[in-house]
Structures are given as structure tokens and as C-alpha cells.
Amino acid sequence: MNIYFDNAATTVVLPEVADIVYKVMTKDYANPSSLHIKGVEAERYIKRTKEQLANILKVNKKEIIFTSGGTESNNMALIGTAFANKRSGNHIIVSGIEHSSVSAPIKYLEEEGFKVTVLPVDSTGRVIVEKLKEALCADTIIVSVMYVNNEIGTIQPISEIAEVIKQSDFNPLFHVDAIQGFGKFKIYPKKLGIDLLSISGHKFHAPKGVGALYIADKVKINSLLYGGGQQNDLRSGTENVPAVAALGLAADIAYKNLEQNISHMYTLRNLFIEELKTIPEVFVNGALDEKAAPHILNISFKGVRSEVLLHTLEEKGIYVSAGSACTDHKNKGSNVLKNIGLDKDLLETTIRFSFNAYNTCDEVLTCVDVIKEQLPILRRFSRK
């Protein structure tokens, strides 16, 4: 048995996506900056993916920059714009449950003299918009809030936040980490009022190590990399053409079947929750309604440490996460769960189950059966 419910950490590369990687690596392998015909052929993949992402996001293809993934996209968005706009102000607003690829560069910027306001969230993990209204000021240059929380799956009120920014007397940039949202939702930055949007390919069946950053035309941003001047001097370095080609194809596949995929993943999520209702002292964290993303489910199993249950499931061929894959190995505890006010006795008992469109209801039922079988045994041992 092999059931993979850790898709928020990474997804399997689709066969057709892997095929295009192989084709570009072995046939159309030239440097896209080369002037000969082989270089022109390689450059076509770059242009095509820009067009694919631009069509999905309803933006200009010139506003798409390719990166090595979500971490670089977030770092570029925050550090690049902070230093480019510091004459206009030095205040940054960020939510209290951001991914480390946002919170870490924010910490760096704070050390560099920028002032930071951290917005609180409610018990479901949604930003309290009224607090944003109070925090905005003449010195605010960036507001950064993620689209979907990577640990508990809560969808943030992005349109409300954008409206507050638009109606204020100030004009900060609005950055959205859409790493868990892209491929799961229709996101139109210009319509929503988003100035910068981060994307990571391996969250929607493209390879690891490739992502993109949407940068609206009006945005002043500094480069973090210097060299050959690729991508309009914003991101020097020879483009990873195989991965970029894969990014475009995977994005097209995701959005071609978007409504069907979303419906299916919500079916999996709701089935999981319904089946767990028969187990005592099991708690779902985050939003339960339409404010929850379809693919992420965070559950506390009182009385059993996360690692114990995780490895028990692993022994049965079921793969899950004890939290964000980027912080699991640090054992510092989840900042997200602390910020939503989760009880202390539940903080170390939480498992994240995350689905893709290719998971099945039978897999969910099998996983729940294993939990129902093993949880009472684990609880007995843990209480001794």
C-alpha cells in the first residue's frame, strides 16, 4: 500500500510534465540566450510558459519572472521591494501565520531597520482585517498576506485586504504568497489589487526548483542577483529551461481541469472529516466551511504525539506531515497553531493531511480505518 497525503509539501511530477523535461534536456538543450537557432528554440519554451502563466493570471507576460521556487519568489518580492521603496517609508505589515520563506526575510528586513507590524488572526487562522486598517500608515510600503495557509488550509480574505489598502490614504504594495493557492483557485492579481504574487511549481505537479513571481508594471523592485542580465536584469542567471517548460505545462493542466479537481478534493476533505467524527478527542484545526482550501486538512489527535502517529501511518504505507515540510525538522512547534490559540495539549498532536486531484475516496477510507485501529493502541501506550 502506498497512500501519499503530503501534497502540501510536494506533489508527484505528472508523466507528461516529466516528458517535456526530458525532451528539453536531451533535444532542445541550448542556452536560451544564444543567438543561433538552437538558442532560439530553447527561448521559445521561456516565452510559451510566460504566455501560459499570463493567460491564467490575466496579466501581461512581461510581468512574469521565473525563479528557483517559492522561497526565492517571496524573498525577491519582499527584500527587493523593501529596499527599492525605502525612500517612501520603512513600515511593513505581515500576517502572523506566514510561511518561513516570508517570515524569515521579514525578520531580516527588521534587522536592517524596517519596522514590522504583525497582524493577528482569529481562531480559524483568518487575518483580522480591522487590525490592518489600524496598522496602515504613511510609512507603510508593503503588506504581505498569504492566499492559503500551508499548515491549516485557511483561505485569507485577500479581496477584503486589497479593498482596505485601496481605500486607505496610503499606497503600499500588496504581496500575496500564492504557493498553496495557485493551481487550486482562479487568481487574477489585477482584478484583486495584488501587486506581487509568488508561485511554486512543485505544489501543482511540476518539478522542484522552479517558480515564478508576478510583478505588476508599476512596482519598483531591486534585483537580488547580478550577472548576465537575464529576465530584464531582474533575475540574472541562465534560465532553467526544462523546469520552466514543465511549469507552464503543469499550470495548463491544473487550470484545464480546475473545477473538477477542486470539487474532488473537497469531497476527499469532507469525507475524511465525516469519517473521523466517530473517533473521540479528534479536532479539526482551521476553517471548516468555504473559507478552507480543498486540499489541506489539519487534525489534532489528543493523547498521541504527532511523530508517533506519523511513523505509525508510515509503517502502513501512508505518508503525511506533522506540519510544514520546511519546519518539521526544526522541532520548534508550529507558530501557526500557536497563533490560532490551539490548546497546549494539542500542539504536539497535530497531523496535516494534504490531497491532490489524483487521490481517491478509497485511500481516505483506508487511512481512516488505520487511524481507528491504531489510535486507541497508541493512546494506551502514551498514557502509561
ZISULDA-V196212 format. One record per residue. N is the residue number from 1. SS is DSSP state (H for helix, E for strand, C for the rest). PHI is phi in degrees with one decimal (* if undefined). D_LAST is the distance of its C-alpha to the last C-alpha in Angstrom with 1 decimal. Layout:
[[N	SS	PHI	D_LAST] [N	SS	PHI	D_LAST]]
//
This chain:
[[1	C	*	31.1] [2	C	-142.9	31.6] [3	E	-117.0	30.8] [4	E	-105.7	31.5] [5	C	-116.8	30.2] [6	E	-126.9	30.7] [7	C	-73.4	34.3] [8	C	-72.6	34.1] [9	C	-79.7	33.5] [10	C	-167.0	36.4] [11	C	-118.0	38.2] [12	C	-67.9	39.8] [13	C	-75.5	43.5] [14	C	-65.5	45.7] [15	H	-53.9	48.0] [16	H	-67.8	51.1] [17	H	-72.7	49.9] [18	H	-62.2	49.1] [19	H	-62.6	52.6] [20	H	-71.0	54.3] [21	H	-60.0	52.5] [22	H	-63.5	53.8] [23	H	-61.6	57.3] [24	H	-69.1	57.6] [25	H	-66.3	56.2] [26	H	-106.1	58.6] [27	C	-120.4	61.6] [28	C	-101.5	61.9] [29	C	-92.2	60.5] [30	C	-67.5	63.1] [31	C	-71.5	62.6] [32	C	-66.9	63.1] [33	C	-88.6	65.2] [34	C	-69.8	67.7] [35	C	-87.0	71.1] [36	C	-77.1	71.8] [37	H	-62.0	71.1] [38	H	-64.5	67.7] [39	H	-66.3	66.5] [40	H	-62.8	67.8] [41	H	-63.4	65.9] [42	H	-66.4	62.7] [43	H	-65.2	63.4] [44	H	-59.8	63.7] [45	H	-63.9	60.0] [46	H	-62.3	59.3] [47	H	-63.5	61.8] [48	H	-63.0	60.5] [49	H	-65.7	56.9] [50	H	-57.7	58.2] [51	H	-66.1	60.1] [52	H	-62.6	57.1] [53	H	-67.4	54.8] [54	H	-62.7	57.7] [55	H	-66.3	58.4] [56	H	-67.8	54.7] [57	H	-88.0	54.5] [58	C	60.7	58.1] [59	C	-128.8	59.0] [60	C	-81.2	61.7] [61	H	-61.7	60.8] [62	H	-69.2	62.0] [63	H	-92.6	59.0] [64	E	-105.5	56.5] [65	E	-118.4	55.3] [66	E	-88.7	53.2] [67	E	-131.6	50.3] [68	C	-84.9	47.7] [69	C	145.3	45.1] [70	H	-62.4	43.3] [71	H	-62.5	42.6] [72	H	-66.0	46.2] [73	H	-59.1	47.4] [74	H	-66.8	45.4] [75	H	-62.8	46.4] [76	H	-63.7	50.0] [77	H	-60.4	50.0] [78	H	-84.9	48.7] [79	H	-70.0	50.0] [80	H	-61.6	53.2] [81	H	-79.4	54.1] [82	H	-60.6	53.0] [83	H	-74.0	55.4] [84	H	-71.6	58.1] [85	C	-116.1	58.1] [86	C	-67.8	57.4] [87	C	-71.7	61.0] [88	C	-87.6	60.2] [89	C	163.7	57.1] [90	C	-135.9	53.9] [91	E	-112.4	51.3] [92	E	-125.3	48.6] [93	E	-115.7	46.3] [94	E	-143.7	43.1] [95	E	-77.3	40.1] [96	C	-82.7	36.7] [97	C	-127.2	34.9] [98	C	-75.2	37.2] [99	C	-64.9	36.2] [100	H	-61.0	36.3] [101	H	-72.7	39.6] [102	H	-104.3	41.0] [103	H	-64.8	39.0] [104	H	-69.4	39.7] [105	H	-64.4	43.5] [106	H	-64.2	43.5] [107	H	-61.8	41.9] [108	H	-60.5	44.6] [109	H	-63.5	47.3] [110	H	-63.1	46.1] [111	H	-65.7	46.4] [112	C	-87.9	49.9] [113	C	107.2	50.9] [114	C	-77.9	50.2] [115	E	-92.9	48.7] [116	E	-125.2	45.7] [117	E	-111.2	44.5] [118	E	-100.3	41.1] [119	E	-80.1	41.1] [120	C	-74.9	38.1] [121	E	-124.3	36.7] [122	C	-84.2	35.6] [123	C	-68.0	32.2] [124	C	-96.2	33.1] [125	C	95.3	34.2] [126	C	-88.9	37.9] [127	E	-60.3	40.2] [128	C	-83.9	41.7] [129	H	-62.4	45.4] [130	H	-59.1	46.8] [131	H	-69.1	45.2] [132	H	-65.2	47.1] [133	H	-57.5	50.4] [134	H	-70.9	49.7] [135	H	-83.5	48.9] [136	C	-62.0	52.0] [137	C	-151.3	54.8] [138	C	-62.4	57.9] [139	C	-87.6	56.1] [140	E	-72.4	53.5] [141	E	-113.4	54.2] [142	E	-143.0	51.1] [143	E	-119.1	48.5] [144	E	-128.2	45.7] [145	C	-138.6	43.3] [146	C	-73.6	41.5] [147	C	-76.3	42.3] [148	E	-130.6	38.9] [149	C	-71.2	35.6] [150	C	-75.0	34.0] [151	C	-99.7	30.4] [152	C	-113.6	30.6] [153	C	78.3	34.0] [154	E	-69.1	35.7] [155	E	-86.4	39.5] [156	C	-82.4	41.3] [157	C	-77.7	44.5] [158	H	-59.8	46.7] [159	H	-65.0	49.9] [160	H	-65.8	49.4] [161	H	-62.7	48.7] [162	H	-61.6	51.8] [163	H	-67.1	53.8] [164	H	-62.1	52.8] [165	H	-62.7	53.8] [166	H	-64.4	57.1] [167	H	-84.0	58.0] [168	C	-76.2	57.3] [169	C	-82.5	60.2] [170	C	-115.9	58.5] [171	C	-136.5	58.3] [172	C	-73.7	55.1] [173	E	-78.6	54.0] [174	E	-114.2	51.2] [175	E	-105.2	48.8] [176	E	-125.4	46.3] [177	E	-79.8	43.6] [178	C	-104.9	43.9] [179	C	-63.6	41.8] [180	C	-93.2	39.5] [181	C	-99.9	42.4] [182	E	-67.9	45.2] [183	C	91.1	45.3] [184	C	-117.9	43.5] [185	E	-140.6	46.0] [186	C	-79.5	49.7] [187	C	-124.0	50.1] [188	C	-118.6	53.7] [189	H	-54.7	53.7] [190	H	-66.6	57.3] [191	H	-67.5	56.9] [192	H	-82.4	53.6] [193	C	88.2	55.0] [194	C	-92.9	52.7] [195	C	-94.3	54.4] [196	E	-139.3	51.9] [197	E	-137.3	49.4] [198	E	-98.4	46.9] [199	E	-133.8	46.2] [200	E	-131.5	44.1] [201	H	-64.9	45.0] [202	H	-75.9	41.8] [203	H	-87.6	40.3] [204	C	-137.5	42.9] [205	C	75.1	43.3] [206	C	-100.1	45.6] [207	C	-70.2	44.8] [208	C	-71.1	42.8] [209	C	88.2	45.0] [210	C	-144.4	47.4] [211	E	-157.3	47.7] [212	E	-150.2	50.3] [213	E	-132.6	51.2] [214	E	-83.1	53.5] [215	E	-127.7	55.7] [216	C	-60.0	58.2] [217	C	-50.7	61.8] [218	C	-74.9	62.0] [219	C	-76.2	59.0] [220	C	-88.5	59.8] [221	C	-146.1	57.4] [222	C	-92.3	57.4] [223	C	-75.8	56.5] [224	C	-100.1	53.7] [225	C	-125.3	55.2] [226	C	-124.1	58.8] [227	C	170.9	60.8] [228	C	-77.8	62.8] [229	C	79.9	62.9] [230	C	-63.5	61.4] [231	C	52.6	60.4] [232	C	58.9	63.0] [233	C	68.3	61.8] [234	C	-84.9	58.5] [235	C	-149.2	56.4] [236	C	-64.7	58.2] [237	C	123.4	57.2] [238	C	-59.3	58.1] [239	C	-64.2	56.4] [240	C	-82.6	53.8] [241	H	-59.3	56.0] [242	H	-57.8	53.9] [243	H	-71.0	50.8] [244	H	-62.9	53.1] [245	H	-60.9	54.7] [246	H	-65.6	51.3] [247	H	-58.3	50.2] [248	H	-64.9	53.2] [249	H	-65.1	52.8] [250	H	-62.3	49.1] [251	H	-65.2	49.9] [252	H	-61.1	52.8] [253	H	-64.0	50.6] [254	H	-60.4	47.9] [255	H	-85.1	50.5] [256	H	-65.6	52.5] [257	C	-114.3	49.7] [258	H	-58.6	48.0] [259	H	-62.0	48.2] [260	H	-63.8	46.9] [261	H	-64.0	44.1] [262	H	-61.5	42.9] [263	H	-59.5	43.1] [264	H	-64.9	41.1] [265	H	-68.5	38.3] [266	H	-64.5	38.1] [267	H	-61.8	37.8] [268	H	-61.7	34.9] [269	H	-62.0	33.2] [270	H	-67.0	33.8] [271	H	-62.7	32.8] [272	H	-58.7	29.4] [273	H	-62.3	28.9] [274	H	-62.6	30.2] [275	H	-68.7	27.9] [276	H	-79.4	24.7] [277	C	-63.4	25.7] [278	C	-81.9	24.2] [279	C	-98.6	20.6] [280	C	-70.0	19.0] [281	C	55.6	18.1] [282	E	-120.6	20.1] [283	E	-130.0	22.8] [284	E	-89.9	25.9] [285	E	-101.4	27.1] [286	C	96.0	30.8] [287	C	-75.7	33.8] [288	C	-112.2	33.8] [289	C	-104.0	37.6] [290	C	-69.4	40.5] [291	C	-85.4	39.4] [292	E	-107.8	36.7] [293	C	-68.7	37.7] [294	C	-74.3	37.5] [295	C	-109.3	35.6] [296	E	-123.9	32.5] [297	E	-135.6	29.5] [298	E	-111.9	26.6] [299	E	-131.7	23.4] [300	E	-100.5	20.2] [301	E	-112.1	17.1] [302	C	-56.3	14.9] [303	C	95.5	11.2] [304	C	-133.7	11.9] [305	C	-64.9	13.8] [306	H	-53.7	17.4] [307	H	-63.4	17.6] [308	H	-66.0	14.8] [309	H	-68.0	16.5] [310	H	-57.5	19.9] [311	H	-74.2	19.5] [312	H	-65.5	18.1] [313	H	-65.4	21.3] [314	H	-59.7	23.3] [315	H	-61.9	22.5] [316	C	-95.0	24.0] [317	C	83.1	27.1] [318	E	-115.8	26.3] [319	E	-113.4	27.0] [320	C	-135.1	26.0] [321	E	-130.7	25.5] [322	C	-92.7	23.1] [323	C	162.2	26.1] [324	C	-68.4	29.7] [325	C	-63.1	30.4] [326	C	-79.8	32.5] [327	C	-126.0	29.6] [328	H	-52.0	26.5] [329	H	-74.7	26.9] [330	H	-88.5	27.3] [331	C	54.9	23.8] [332	C	-96.8	25.4] [333	C	85.2	24.0] [334	C	-81.6	26.2] [335	H	-65.7	29.2] [336	H	-62.6	30.0] [337	H	-65.4	26.8] [338	H	-66.1	27.2] [339	H	-72.1	30.8] [340	C	-87.8	30.2] [341	C	79.8	28.0] [342	C	-63.4	24.7] [343	C	-55.8	21.9] [344	H	-58.8	19.9] [345	H	-74.9	16.6] [346	H	-107.2	18.3] [347	H	-58.2	20.1] [348	C	-100.9	17.7] [349	C	-121.6	16.8] [350	E	-104.5	20.4] [351	E	-121.8	22.3] [352	E	-103.0	26.1] [353	E	-106.3	27.8] [354	E	-135.3	31.5] [355	C	-108.7	34.2] [356	C	-124.4	37.7] [357	C	-70.2	40.6] [358	C	-102.3	40.2] [359	C	-69.7	36.6] [360	C	-125.3	36.7] [361	H	-64.5	35.2] [362	H	-61.9	34.1] [363	H	-65.4	32.0] [364	H	-61.6	30.4] [365	H	-64.1	29.7] [366	H	-64.5	28.3] [367	H	-60.9	25.9] [368	H	-63.7	24.7] [369	H	-60.2	24.3] [370	H	-64.3	22.0] [371	H	-62.8	19.9] [372	H	-62.3	19.9] [373	H	-77.2	18.8] [374	H	-90.5	16.1] [375	H	-60.2	14.6] [376	H	-60.1	12.8] [377	H	-65.8	11.4] [378	H	-64.1	10.3] [379	H	-66.4	8.8] [380	H	-62.8	6.7] [381	H	-68.7	5.5] [382	H	-71.0	5.6] [383	C	-91.8	3.8] [384	C	-82.0	0.0]]
//
